[in-house]
């Protein structure tokens, strides 16, 4: 019995999930998700600007933030938070109907952001630019499939 309590507490505190969510909770999740995507867009613009300036440290810093977002992105898409007439979500129903494909898209984003971090550390502008384009390509590909 004691082990069960510990397991339940670990699940609640260490592995947070969005269980038993109301429309209000979905609204908050959607707002947070949209904010995170705006931040990601801003970080991508910062990287692009810093490529022009050859500022590899800032490229790495922004890439690390994007990579952190890639690691938590999935939890911002609980079932029920798709676009509808009462929210501003652009999340396509395909996120939930093609669950595995969406996970793969997030994984590609995670992988390409990690590659950009590593390549930017070499301070090779051409390779860093190529890695940035690869990362941006994952955004475009995902948005084409999973965004209304």
Chimera marker file (.cmm) of the C-alpha trace (Angstrom):
<marker_set name="trace">
<marker id="1" x="0.000" y="0.000" z="0.000" r="1" g="1" b="0" radius="0.5"/>
<marker id="2" x="2.838" y="2.384" z="0.879" r="1" g="1" b="0" radius="0.5"/>
<marker id="3" x="4.507" y="1.690" z="-2.493" r="1" g="1" b="0" radius="0.5"/>
<marker id="4" x="1.270" y="2.489" z="-4.284" r="1" g="1" b="0" radius="0.5"/>
<marker id="5" x="1.027" y="5.857" z="-2.516" r="1" g="1" b="0" radius="0.5"/>
<marker id="6" x="4.609" y="6.672" z="-3.456" r="1" g="1" b="0" radius="0.5"/>
<marker id="7" x="3.992" y="5.664" z="-7.062" r="1" g="1" b="0" radius="0.5"/>
<marker id="8" x="0.861" y="7.802" z="-7.254" r="1" g="1" b="0" radius="0.5"/>
<marker id="9" x="2.679" y="10.781" z="-5.735" r="1" g="1" b="0" radius="0.5"/>
<marker id="10" x="5.563" y="10.367" z="-8.189" r="1" g="1" b="0" radius="0.5"/>
<marker id="11" x="3.121" y="10.260" z="-11.056" r="1" g="1" b="0" radius="0.5"/>
<marker id="12" x="1.442" y="13.440" z="-9.831" r="1" g="1" b="0" radius="0.5"/>
<marker id="13" x="4.569" y="15.462" z="-9.069" r="1" g="1" b="0" radius="0.5"/>
<marker id="14" x="7.228" y="14.066" z="-11.372" r="1" g="1" b="0" radius="0.5"/>
<marker id="15" x="5.160" y="13.076" z="-14.388" r="1" g="1" b="0" radius="0.5"/>
<marker id="16" x="2.535" y="15.815" z="-14.642" r="1" g="1" b="0" radius="0.5"/>
<marker id="17" x="-0.228" y="15.200" z="-17.118" r="1" g="1" b="0" radius="0.5"/>
<marker id="18" x="-3.302" y="17.040" z="-18.157" r="1" g="1" b="0" radius="0.5"/>
<marker id="19" x="-6.028" y="14.803" z="-16.717" r="1" g="1" b="0" radius="0.5"/>
<marker id="20" x="-9.660" y="15.795" z="-16.172" r="1" g="1" b="0" radius="0.5"/>
<marker id="21" x="-9.369" y="19.117" z="-17.921" r="1" g="1" b="0" radius="0.5"/>
<marker id="22" x="-12.237" y="21.571" z="-18.242" r="1" g="1" b="0" radius="0.5"/>
<marker id="23" x="-12.755" y="23.957" z="-21.155" r="1" g="1" b="0" radius="0.5"/>
<marker id="24" x="-11.106" y="26.644" z="-19.022" r="1" g="1" b="0" radius="0.5"/>
<marker id="25" x="-8.030" y="24.455" z="-18.527" r="1" g="1" b="0" radius="0.5"/>
<marker id="26" x="-7.892" y="23.740" z="-22.256" r="1" g="1" b="0" radius="0.5"/>
<marker id="27" x="-8.088" y="27.460" z="-22.865" r="1" g="1" b="0" radius="0.5"/>
<marker id="28" x="-5.073" y="28.017" z="-20.612" r="1" g="1" b="0" radius="0.5"/>
<marker id="29" x="-3.142" y="25.202" z="-22.290" r="1" g="1" b="0" radius="0.5"/>
<marker id="30" x="-3.931" y="26.630" z="-25.720" r="1" g="1" b="0" radius="0.5"/>
<marker id="31" x="-2.834" y="30.125" z="-24.633" r="1" g="1" b="0" radius="0.5"/>
<marker id="32" x="0.386" y="28.712" z="-23.208" r="1" g="1" b="0" radius="0.5"/>
<marker id="33" x="0.983" y="26.660" z="-26.335" r="1" g="1" b="0" radius="0.5"/>
<marker id="34" x="0.438" y="29.668" z="-28.594" r="1" g="1" b="0" radius="0.5"/>
<marker id="35" x="2.787" y="31.726" z="-26.433" r="1" g="1" b="0" radius="0.5"/>
<marker id="36" x="5.449" y="29.030" z="-26.648" r="1" g="1" b="0" radius="0.5"/>
<marker id="37" x="5.152" y="28.956" z="-30.429" r="1" g="1" b="0" radius="0.5"/>
<marker id="38" x="5.455" y="32.752" z="-30.586" r="1" g="1" b="0" radius="0.5"/>
<marker id="39" x="8.584" y="32.515" z="-28.458" r="1" g="1" b="0" radius="0.5"/>
<marker id="40" x="9.954" y="29.816" z="-30.749" r="1" g="1" b="0" radius="0.5"/>
<marker id="41" x="9.255" y="31.996" z="-33.794" r="1" g="1" b="0" radius="0.5"/>
<marker id="42" x="11.070" y="34.885" z="-32.113" r="1" g="1" b="0" radius="0.5"/>
<marker id="43" x="14.035" y="32.642" z="-31.301" r="1" g="1" b="0" radius="0.5"/>
<marker id="44" x="14.219" y="31.497" z="-34.916" r="1" g="1" b="0" radius="0.5"/>
<marker id="45" x="14.335" y="35.129" z="-36.013" r="1" g="1" b="0" radius="0.5"/>
<marker id="46" x="17.093" y="35.802" z="-33.474" r="1" g="1" b="0" radius="0.5"/>
<marker id="47" x="19.089" y="32.895" z="-34.871" r="1" g="1" b="0" radius="0.5"/>
<marker id="48" x="18.639" y="34.193" z="-38.402" r="1" g="1" b="0" radius="0.5"/>
<marker id="49" x="19.826" y="37.668" z="-37.370" r="1" g="1" b="0" radius="0.5"/>
<marker id="50" x="22.766" y="36.229" z="-35.450" r="1" g="1" b="0" radius="0.5"/>
<marker id="51" x="23.773" y="34.193" z="-38.482" r="1" g="1" b="0" radius="0.5"/>
<marker id="52" x="24.142" y="37.475" z="-40.349" r="1" g="1" b="0" radius="0.5"/>
<marker id="53" x="26.225" y="38.837" z="-37.487" r="1" g="1" b="0" radius="0.5"/>
<marker id="54" x="28.255" y="35.635" z="-37.046" r="1" g="1" b="0" radius="0.5"/>
<marker id="55" x="27.288" y="35.544" z="-33.368" r="1" g="1" b="0" radius="0.5"/>
<marker id="56" x="27.598" y="31.825" z="-32.682" r="1" g="1" b="0" radius="0.5"/>
<marker id="57" x="27.152" y="32.120" z="-28.912" r="1" g="1" b="0" radius="0.5"/>
<marker id="58" x="23.710" y="33.713" z="-29.340" r="1" g="1" b="0" radius="0.5"/>
<marker id="59" x="22.821" y="31.108" z="-31.974" r="1" g="1" b="0" radius="0.5"/>
<marker id="60" x="23.659" y="28.381" z="-29.475" r="1" g="1" b="0" radius="0.5"/>
<marker id="61" x="21.715" y="30.091" z="-26.675" r="1" g="1" b="0" radius="0.5"/>
<marker id="62" x="18.581" y="30.469" z="-28.794" r="1" g="1" b="0" radius="0.5"/>
<marker id="63" x="18.958" y="26.922" z="-30.116" r="1" g="1" b="0" radius="0.5"/>
<marker id="64" x="19.153" y="25.582" z="-26.574" r="1" g="1" b="0" radius="0.5"/>
<marker id="65" x="15.886" y="27.322" z="-25.710" r="1" g="1" b="0" radius="0.5"/>
<marker id="66" x="14.270" y="25.853" z="-28.816" r="1" g="1" b="0" radius="0.5"/>
<marker id="67" x="15.576" y="22.428" z="-27.867" r="1" g="1" b="0" radius="0.5"/>
<marker id="68" x="14.071" y="22.785" z="-24.379" r="1" g="1" b="0" radius="0.5"/>
<marker id="69" x="10.739" y="23.656" z="-25.993" r="1" g="1" b="0" radius="0.5"/>
<marker id="70" x="10.997" y="20.576" z="-28.224" r="1" g="1" b="0" radius="0.5"/>
<marker id="71" x="11.357" y="18.413" z="-25.132" r="1" g="1" b="0" radius="0.5"/>
<marker id="72" x="8.146" y="19.707" z="-23.558" r="1" g="1" b="0" radius="0.5"/>
<marker id="73" x="6.083" y="20.485" z="-26.661" r="1" g="1" b="0" radius="0.5"/>
<marker id="74" x="4.087" y="17.275" z="-26.680" r="1" g="1" b="0" radius="0.5"/>
<marker id="75" x="2.477" y="17.928" z="-23.292" r="1" g="1" b="0" radius="0.5"/>
<marker id="76" x="0.887" y="21.086" z="-24.711" r="1" g="1" b="0" radius="0.5"/>
<marker id="77" x="-1.308" y="19.016" z="-27.022" r="1" g="1" b="0" radius="0.5"/>
<marker id="78" x="-3.688" y="17.028" z="-24.811" r="1" g="1" b="0" radius="0.5"/>
<marker id="79" x="-6.708" y="15.513" z="-26.517" r="1" g="1" b="0" radius="0.5"/>
<marker id="80" x="-9.468" y="18.110" z="-26.472" r="1" g="1" b="0" radius="0.5"/>
<marker id="81" x="-7.218" y="21.116" z="-27.137" r="1" g="1" b="0" radius="0.5"/>
<marker id="82" x="-7.706" y="21.050" z="-30.891" r="1" g="1" b="0" radius="0.5"/>
<marker id="83" x="-9.088" y="24.030" z="-32.794" r="1" g="1" b="0" radius="0.5"/>
<marker id="84" x="-12.780" y="24.778" z="-32.458" r="1" g="1" b="0" radius="0.5"/>
<marker id="85" x="-15.101" y="27.749" z="-32.781" r="1" g="1" b="0" radius="0.5"/>
<marker id="86" x="-14.470" y="28.927" z="-29.210" r="1" g="1" b="0" radius="0.5"/>
<marker id="87" x="-10.668" y="29.090" z="-29.189" r="1" g="1" b="0" radius="0.5"/>
<marker id="88" x="-7.913" y="30.537" z="-31.341" r="1" g="1" b="0" radius="0.5"/>
<marker id="89" x="-6.034" y="27.280" z="-31.692" r="1" g="1" b="0" radius="0.5"/>
<marker id="90" x="-4.644" y="26.398" z="-35.081" r="1" g="1" b="0" radius="0.5"/>
<marker id="91" x="-3.992" y="22.799" z="-34.054" r="1" g="1" b="0" radius="0.5"/>
<marker id="92" x="-5.272" y="20.396" z="-36.677" r="1" g="1" b="0" radius="0.5"/>
<marker id="93" x="-7.229" y="17.294" z="-35.692" r="1" g="1" b="0" radius="0.5"/>
<marker id="94" x="-4.481" y="15.405" z="-37.534" r="1" g="1" b="0" radius="0.5"/>
<marker id="95" x="-2.327" y="15.830" z="-34.419" r="1" g="1" b="0" radius="0.5"/>
<marker id="96" x="-4.565" y="13.307" z="-32.675" r="1" g="1" b="0" radius="0.5"/>
<marker id="97" x="-5.610" y="11.187" z="-35.658" r="1" g="1" b="0" radius="0.5"/>
<marker id="98" x="-1.964" y="10.800" z="-36.775" r="1" g="1" b="0" radius="0.5"/>
<marker id="99" x="-0.543" y="10.630" z="-33.270" r="1" g="1" b="0" radius="0.5"/>
<marker id="100" x="2.621" y="8.764" z="-34.290" r="1" g="1" b="0" radius="0.5"/>
<marker id="101" x="3.316" y="11.115" z="-37.190" r="1" g="1" b="0" radius="0.5"/>
<marker id="102" x="3.048" y="14.102" z="-34.880" r="1" g="1" b="0" radius="0.5"/>
<marker id="103" x="5.474" y="12.508" z="-32.415" r="1" g="1" b="0" radius="0.5"/>
<marker id="104" x="7.907" y="11.946" z="-35.286" r="1" g="1" b="0" radius="0.5"/>
<marker id="105" x="7.571" y="15.597" z="-36.350" r="1" g="1" b="0" radius="0.5"/>
<marker id="106" x="8.374" y="16.774" z="-32.812" r="1" g="1" b="0" radius="0.5"/>
<marker id="107" x="11.288" y="14.354" z="-32.668" r="1" g="1" b="0" radius="0.5"/>
<marker id="108" x="12.659" y="15.757" z="-35.949" r="1" g="1" b="0" radius="0.5"/>
<marker id="109" x="12.412" y="19.279" z="-34.488" r="1" g="1" b="0" radius="0.5"/>
<marker id="110" x="14.232" y="18.104" z="-31.356" r="1" g="1" b="0" radius="0.5"/>
<marker id="111" x="16.956" y="16.390" z="-33.375" r="1" g="1" b="0" radius="0.5"/>
<marker id="112" x="17.548" y="19.335" z="-35.700" r="1" g="1" b="0" radius="0.5"/>
<marker id="113" x="17.687" y="21.827" z="-32.820" r="1" g="1" b="0" radius="0.5"/>
<marker id="114" x="20.265" y="19.634" z="-31.062" r="1" g="1" b="0" radius="0.5"/>
<marker id="115" x="22.279" y="19.458" z="-34.291" r="1" g="1" b="0" radius="0.5"/>
<marker id="116" x="22.207" y="23.248" z="-34.600" r="1" g="1" b="0" radius="0.5"/>
<marker id="117" x="23.534" y="23.619" z="-31.056" r="1" g="1" b="0" radius="0.5"/>
<marker id="118" x="26.399" y="21.273" z="-31.834" r="1" g="1" b="0" radius="0.5"/>
<marker id="119" x="27.236" y="22.682" z="-35.257" r="1" g="1" b="0" radius="0.5"/>
<marker id="120" x="27.102" y="26.306" z="-34.064" r="1" g="1" b="0" radius="0.5"/>
<marker id="121" x="29.814" y="25.432" z="-31.552" r="1" g="1" b="0" radius="0.5"/>
<marker id="122" x="32.171" y="24.770" z="-34.506" r="1" g="1" b="0" radius="0.5"/>
<marker id="123" x="31.711" y="28.401" z="-35.605" r="1" g="1" b="0" radius="0.5"/>
<marker id="124" x="31.479" y="27.303" z="-39.222" r="1" g="1" b="0" radius="0.5"/>
<marker id="125" x="29.032" y="29.741" z="-40.799" r="1" g="1" b="0" radius="0.5"/>
<marker id="126" x="28.088" y="27.619" z="-43.819" r="1" g="1" b="0" radius="0.5"/>
<marker id="127" x="27.406" y="24.496" z="-41.741" r="1" g="1" b="0" radius="0.5"/>
<marker id="128" x="25.549" y="26.501" z="-39.093" r="1" g="1" b="0" radius="0.5"/>
<marker id="129" x="23.395" y="28.146" z="-41.755" r="1" g="1" b="0" radius="0.5"/>
<marker id="130" x="22.628" y="24.738" z="-43.255" r="1" g="1" b="0" radius="0.5"/>
<marker id="131" x="21.703" y="23.349" z="-39.815" r="1" g="1" b="0" radius="0.5"/>
<marker id="132" x="19.431" y="26.357" z="-39.241" r="1" g="1" b="0" radius="0.5"/>
<marker id="133" x="17.681" y="25.765" z="-42.572" r="1" g="1" b="0" radius="0.5"/>
<marker id="134" x="17.194" y="22.116" z="-41.626" r="1" g="1" b="0" radius="0.5"/>
<marker id="135" x="15.622" y="23.167" z="-38.333" r="1" g="1" b="0" radius="0.5"/>
<marker id="136" x="13.374" y="25.706" z="-40.057" r="1" g="1" b="0" radius="0.5"/>
<marker id="137" x="12.355" y="22.966" z="-42.492" r="1" g="1" b="0" radius="0.5"/>
<marker id="138" x="11.009" y="20.867" z="-39.620" r="1" g="1" b="0" radius="0.5"/>
<marker id="139" x="8.808" y="23.791" z="-38.579" r="1" g="1" b="0" radius="0.5"/>
<marker id="140" x="7.445" y="24.214" z="-42.089" r="1" g="1" b="0" radius="0.5"/>
<marker id="141" x="6.847" y="20.499" z="-42.564" r="1" g="1" b="0" radius="0.5"/>
<marker id="142" x="5.018" y="20.159" z="-39.250" r="1" g="1" b="0" radius="0.5"/>
<marker id="143" x="2.890" y="23.242" z="-39.844" r="1" g="1" b="0" radius="0.5"/>
<marker id="144" x="1.868" y="21.985" z="-43.279" r="1" g="1" b="0" radius="0.5"/>
<marker id="145" x="0.647" y="18.708" z="-41.797" r="1" g="1" b="0" radius="0.5"/>
<marker id="146" x="-0.598" y="19.639" z="-38.331" r="1" g="1" b="0" radius="0.5"/>
<marker id="147" x="-1.703" y="23.265" z="-38.408" r="1" g="1" b="0" radius="0.5"/>
<marker id="148" x="-4.998" y="24.626" z="-39.730" r="1" g="1" b="0" radius="0.5"/>
<link id1="1" id2="2" r="1" g="1" b="0" radius="0.2"/>
<link id1="2" id2="3" r="1" g="1" b="0" radius="0.2"/>
<link id1="3" id2="4" r="1" g="1" b="0" radius="0.2"/>
<link id1="4" id2="5" r="1" g="1" b="0" radius="0.2"/>
<link id1="5" id2="6" r="1" g="1" b="0" radius="0.2"/>
<link id1="6" id2="7" r="1" g="1" b="0" radius="0.2"/>
<link id1="7" id2="8" r="1" g="1" b="0" radius="0.2"/>
<link id1="8" id2="9" r="1" g="1" b="0" radius="0.2"/>
<link id1="9" id2="10" r="1" g="1" b="0" radius="0.2"/>
<link id1="10" id2="11" r="1" g="1" b="0" radius="0.2"/>
<link id1="11" id2="12" r="1" g="1" b="0" radius="0.2"/>
<link id1="12" id2="13" r="1" g="1" b="0" radius="0.2"/>
<link id1="13" id2="14" r="1" g="1" b="0" radius="0.2"/>
<link id1="14" id2="15" r="1" g="1" b="0" radius="0.2"/>
<link id1="15" id2="16" r="1" g="1" b="0" radius="0.2"/>
<link id1="16" id2="17" r="1" g="1" b="0" radius="0.2"/>
<link id1="17" id2="18" r="1" g="1" b="0" radius="0.2"/>
<link id1="18" id2="19" r="1" g="1" b="0" radius="0.2"/>
<link id1="19" id2="20" r="1" g="1" b="0" radius="0.2"/>
<link id1="20" id2="21" r="1" g="1" b="0" radius="0.2"/>
<link id1="21" id2="22" r="1" g="1" b="0" radius="0.2"/>
<link id1="22" id2="23" r="1" g="1" b="0" radius="0.2"/>
<link id1="23" id2="24" r="1" g="1" b="0" radius="0.2"/>
<link id1="24" id2="25" r="1" g="1" b="0" radius="0.2"/>
<link id1="25" id2="26" r="1" g="1" b="0" radius="0.2"/>
<link id1="26" id2="27" r="1" g="1" b="0" radius="0.2"/>
<link id1="27" id2="28" r="1" g="1" b="0" radius="0.2"/>
<link id1="28" id2="29" r="1" g="1" b="0" radius="0.2"/>
<link id1="29" id2="30" r="1" g="1" b="0" radius="0.2"/>
<link id1="30" id2="31" r="1" g="1" b="0" radius="0.2"/>
<link id1="31" id2="32" r="1" g="1" b="0" radius="0.2"/>
<link id1="32" id2="33" r="1" g="1" b="0" radius="0.2"/>
<link id1="33" id2="34" r="1" g="1" b="0" radius="0.2"/>
<link id1="34" id2="35" r="1" g="1" b="0" radius="0.2"/>
<link id1="35" id2="36" r="1" g="1" b="0" radius="0.2"/>
<link id1="36" id2="37" r="1" g="1" b="0" radius="0.2"/>
<link id1="37" id2="38" r="1" g="1" b="0" radius="0.2"/>
<link id1="38" id2="39" r="1" g="1" b="0" radius="0.2"/>
<link id1="39" id2="40" r="1" g="1" b="0" radius="0.2"/>
<link id1="40" id2="41" r="1" g="1" b="0" radius="0.2"/>
<link id1="41" id2="42" r="1" g="1" b="0" radius="0.2"/>
<link id1="42" id2="43" r="1" g="1" b="0" radius="0.2"/>
<link id1="43" id2="44" r="1" g="1" b="0" radius="0.2"/>
<link id1="44" id2="45" r="1" g="1" b="0" radius="0.2"/>
<link id1="45" id2="46" r="1" g="1" b="0" radius="0.2"/>
<link id1="46" id2="47" r="1" g="1" b="0" radius="0.2"/>
<link id1="47" id2="48" r="1" g="1" b="0" radius="0.2"/>
<link id1="48" id2="49" r="1" g="1" b="0" radius="0.2"/>
<link id1="49" id2="50" r="1" g="1" b="0" radius="0.2"/>
<link id1="50" id2="51" r="1" g="1" b="0" radius="0.2"/>
<link id1="51" id2="52" r="1" g="1" b="0" radius="0.2"/>
<link id1="52" id2="53" r="1" g="1" b="0" radius="0.2"/>
<link id1="53" id2="54" r="1" g="1" b="0" radius="0.2"/>
<link id1="54" id2="55" r="1" g="1" b="0" radius="0.2"/>
<link id1="55" id2="56" r="1" g="1" b="0" radius="0.2"/>
<link id1="56" id2="57" r="1" g="1" b="0" radius="0.2"/>
<link id1="57" id2="58" r="1" g="1" b="0" radius="0.2"/>
<link id1="58" id2="59" r="1" g="1" b="0" radius="0.2"/>
<link id1="59" id2="60" r="1" g="1" b="0" radius="0.2"/>
<link id1="60" id2="61" r="1" g="1" b="0" radius="0.2"/>
<link id1="61" id2="62" r="1" g="1" b="0" radius="0.2"/>
<link id1="62" id2="63" r="1" g="1" b="0" radius="0.2"/>
<link id1="63" id2="64" r="1" g="1" b="0" radius="0.2"/>
<link id1="64" id2="65" r="1" g="1" b="0" radius="0.2"/>
<link id1="65" id2="66" r="1" g="1" b="0" radius="0.2"/>
<link id1="66" id2="67" r="1" g="1" b="0" radius="0.2"/>
<link id1="67" id2="68" r="1" g="1" b="0" radius="0.2"/>
<link id1="68" id2="69" r="1" g="1" b="0" radius="0.2"/>
<link id1="69" id2="70" r="1" g="1" b="0" radius="0.2"/>
<link id1="70" id2="71" r="1" g="1" b="0" radius="0.2"/>
<link id1="71" id2="72" r="1" g="1" b="0" radius="0.2"/>
<link id1="72" id2="73" r="1" g="1" b="0" radius="0.2"/>
<link id1="73" id2="74" r="1" g="1" b="0" radius="0.2"/>
<link id1="74" id2="75" r="1" g="1" b="0" radius="0.2"/>
<link id1="75" id2="76" r="1" g="1" b="0" radius="0.2"/>
<link id1="76" id2="77" r="1" g="1" b="0" radius="0.2"/>
<link id1="77" id2="78" r="1" g="1" b="0" radius="0.2"/>
<link id1="78" id2="79" r="1" g="1" b="0" radius="0.2"/>
<link id1="79" id2="80" r="1" g="1" b="0" radius="0.2"/>
<link id1="80" id2="81" r="1" g="1" b="0" radius="0.2"/>
<link id1="81" id2="82" r="1" g="1" b="0" radius="0.2"/>
<link id1="82" id2="83" r="1" g="1" b="0" radius="0.2"/>
<link id1="83" id2="84" r="1" g="1" b="0" radius="0.2"/>
<link id1="84" id2="85" r="1" g="1" b="0" radius="0.2"/>
<link id1="85" id2="86" r="1" g="1" b="0" radius="0.2"/>
<link id1="86" id2="87" r="1" g="1" b="0" radius="0.2"/>
<link id1="87" id2="88" r="1" g="1" b="0" radius="0.2"/>
<link id1="88" id2="89" r="1" g="1" b="0" radius="0.2"/>
<link id1="89" id2="90" r="1" g="1" b="0" radius="0.2"/>
<link id1="90" id2="91" r="1" g="1" b="0" radius="0.2"/>
<link id1="91" id2="92" r="1" g="1" b="0" radius="0.2"/>
<link id1="92" id2="93" r="1" g="1" b="0" radius="0.2"/>
<link id1="93" id2="94" r="1" g="1" b="0" radius="0.2"/>
<link id1="94" id2="95" r="1" g="1" b="0" radius="0.2"/>
<link id1="95" id2="96" r="1" g="1" b="0" radius="0.2"/>
<link id1="96" id2="97" r="1" g="1" b="0" radius="0.2"/>
<link id1="97" id2="98" r="1" g="1" b="0" radius="0.2"/>
<link id1="98" id2="99" r="1" g="1" b="0" radius="0.2"/>
<link id1="99" id2="100" r="1" g="1" b="0" radius="0.2"/>
<link id1="100" id2="101" r="1" g="1" b="0" radius="0.2"/>
<link id1="101" id2="102" r="1" g="1" b="0" radius="0.2"/>
<link id1="102" id2="103" r="1" g="1" b="0" radius="0.2"/>
<link id1="103" id2="104" r="1" g="1" b="0" radius="0.2"/>
<link id1="104" id2="105" r="1" g="1" b="0" radius="0.2"/>
<link id1="105" id2="106" r="1" g="1" b="0" radius="0.2"/>
<link id1="106" id2="107" r="1" g="1" b="0" radius="0.2"/>
<link id1="107" id2="108" r="1" g="1" b="0" radius="0.2"/>
<link id1="108" id2="109" r="1" g="1" b="0" radius="0.2"/>
<link id1="109" id2="110" r="1" g="1" b="0" radius="0.2"/>
<link id1="110" id2="111" r="1" g="1" b="0" radius="0.2"/>
<link id1="111" id2="112" r="1" g="1" b="0" radius="0.2"/>
<link id1="112" id2="113" r="1" g="1" b="0" radius="0.2"/>
<link id1="113" id2="114" r="1" g="1" b="0" radius="0.2"/>
<link id1="114" id2="115" r="1" g="1" b="0" radius="0.2"/>
<link id1="115" id2="116" r="1" g="1" b="0" radius="0.2"/>
<link id1="116" id2="117" r="1" g="1" b="0" radius="0.2"/>
<link id1="117" id2="118" r="1" g="1" b="0" radius="0.2"/>
<link id1="118" id2="119" r="1" g="1" b="0" radius="0.2"/>
<link id1="119" id2="120" r="1" g="1" b="0" radius="0.2"/>
<link id1="120" id2="121" r="1" g="1" b="0" radius="0.2"/>
<link id1="121" id2="122" r="1" g="1" b="0" radius="0.2"/>
<link id1="122" id2="123" r="1" g="1" b="0" radius="0.2"/>
<link id1="123" id2="124" r="1" g="1" b="0" radius="0.2"/>
<link id1="124" id2="125" r="1" g="1" b="0" radius="0.2"/>
<link id1="125" id2="126" r="1" g="1" b="0" radius="0.2"/>
<link id1="126" id2="127" r="1" g="1" b="0" radius="0.2"/>
<link id1="127" id2="128" r="1" g="1" b="0" radius="0.2"/>
<link id1="128" id2="129" r="1" g="1" b="0" radius="0.2"/>
<link id1="129" id2="130" r="1" g="1" b="0" radius="0.2"/>
<link id1="130" id2="131" r="1" g="1" b="0" radius="0.2"/>
<link id1="131" id2="132" r="1" g="1" b="0" radius="0.2"/>
<link id1="132" id2="133" r="1" g="1" b="0" radius="0.2"/>
<link id1="133" id2="134" r="1" g="1" b="0" radius="0.2"/>
<link id1="134" id2="135" r="1" g="1" b="0" radius="0.2"/>
<link id1="135" id2="136" r="1" g="1" b="0" radius="0.2"/>
<link id1="136" id2="137" r="1" g="1" b="0" radius="0.2"/>
<link id1="137" id2="138" r="1" g="1" b="0" radius="0.2"/>
<link id1="138" id2="139" r="1" g="1" b="0" radius="0.2"/>
<link id1="139" id2="140" r="1" g="1" b="0" radius="0.2"/>
<link id1="140" id2="141" r="1" g="1" b="0" radius="0.2"/>
<link id1="141" id2="142" r="1" g="1" b="0" radius="0.2"/>
<link id1="142" id2="143" r="1" g="1" b="0" radius="0.2"/>
<link id1="143" id2="144" r="1" g="1" b="0" radius="0.2"/>
<link id1="144" id2="145" r="1" g="1" b="0" radius="0.2"/>
<link id1="145" id2="146" r="1" g="1" b="0" radius="0.2"/>
<link id1="146" id2="147" r="1" g="1" b="0" radius="0.2"/>
<link id1="147" id2="148" r="1" g="1" b="0" radius="0.2"/>
</marker_set>
